[in-house]
């Protein structure tokens, strides 16, 4: 059997083909990101103390990951 090429015409290396995320992995990843976002919001709402950690960058990264994984999940469900 020959190597299958994606639409772009570039062959994927074997390691990339083995690391595709399925439906279950996407749901778990999305759940973890949502939980992390909720925990970061909870800790950020506590009163200010000098030297307190800044949770805003963590919230931005978690929100971006939620959006990416949510879109990936919708793509998996649609196909």
C-alpha positions as CSV (number, residue, x, y, z in Angstrom):
1,X,0.0,0.0,0.0
2,X,1.2,3.5,-0.8
3,X,1.4,6.4,1.5
4,X,-1.8,8.5,1.6
5,X,-1.4,12.2,1.1
6,X,-3.6,14.8,2.6
7,X,-5.5,17.4,0.5
8,X,-2.5,19.8,0.7
9,X,-0.3,17.3,-1.1
10,X,2.2,17.0,1.7
11,X,2.7,13.5,3.2
12,X,2.3,13.3,7.0
13,X,5.1,11.6,8.9
14,X,4.2,8.4,10.6
15,X,4.4,9.9,14.1
16,X,1.8,12.6,13.2
17,X,-0.6,10.0,11.9
18,X,-0.4,8.0,15.1
19,X,-1.0,11.1,17.3
20,X,-4.5,12.1,15.9
21,X,-6.9,13.0,18.6
22,X,-10.2,11.0,18.6
23,X,-13.5,11.8,20.1
24,X,-12.8,10.5,23.6
25,X,-9.4,12.3,23.9
26,X,-11.0,15.6,22.7
27,X,-13.8,15.4,25.2
28,X,-11.3,14.6,28.1
29,X,-9.0,17.5,27.0
30,X,-11.9,19.9,26.7
31,X,-13.1,18.9,30.2
32,X,-9.7,19.4,31.7
33,X,-9.4,22.8,30.1
34,X,-12.8,23.9,31.3
35,X,-12.0,22.7,34.8
36,X,-8.7,24.5,34.8
37,X,-10.5,27.7,33.7
38,X,-13.1,27.4,36.4
39,X,-10.4,26.9,39.1
40,X,-8.3,29.8,37.8
41,X,-11.4,32.1,37.9
42,X,-12.2,30.9,41.4
43,X,-8.6,31.6,42.6
44,X,-8.5,35.0,40.8
45,X,-11.7,36.1,42.6
46,X,-10.2,35.9,46.1
47,X,-9.2,39.2,47.7
48,X,-5.9,40.8,46.6
49,X,-2.9,40.0,48.7
50,X,0.6,41.3,48.0
51,X,2.6,38.6,46.2
52,X,-0.5,36.8,45.0
53,X,-0.1,34.8,41.7
54,X,-1.5,36.4,38.6
55,X,-4.0,33.9,37.0
56,X,-4.9,36.0,34.0
57,X,-2.3,34.4,31.6
58,X,-3.5,30.9,32.7
59,X,-7.1,31.9,32.1
60,X,-6.2,33.2,28.6
61,X,-4.4,30.0,27.7
62,X,-7.2,27.8,29.1
63,X,-9.9,29.8,27.2
64,X,-7.9,29.5,24.0
65,X,-7.5,25.7,24.5
66,X,-11.2,25.4,25.2
67,X,-12.0,27.2,21.9
68,X,-9.6,25.1,19.9
69,X,-10.7,21.8,21.4
70,X,-14.4,22.8,21.1
71,X,-14.0,23.4,17.4
72,X,-12.1,20.1,17.0
73,X,-14.9,18.3,18.9
74,X,-17.6,19.8,16.6
75,X,-15.5,18.8,13.5
76,X,-15.3,15.2,14.9
77,X,-19.0,15.0,15.6
78,X,-19.9,16.4,12.2
79,X,-17.9,13.9,10.2
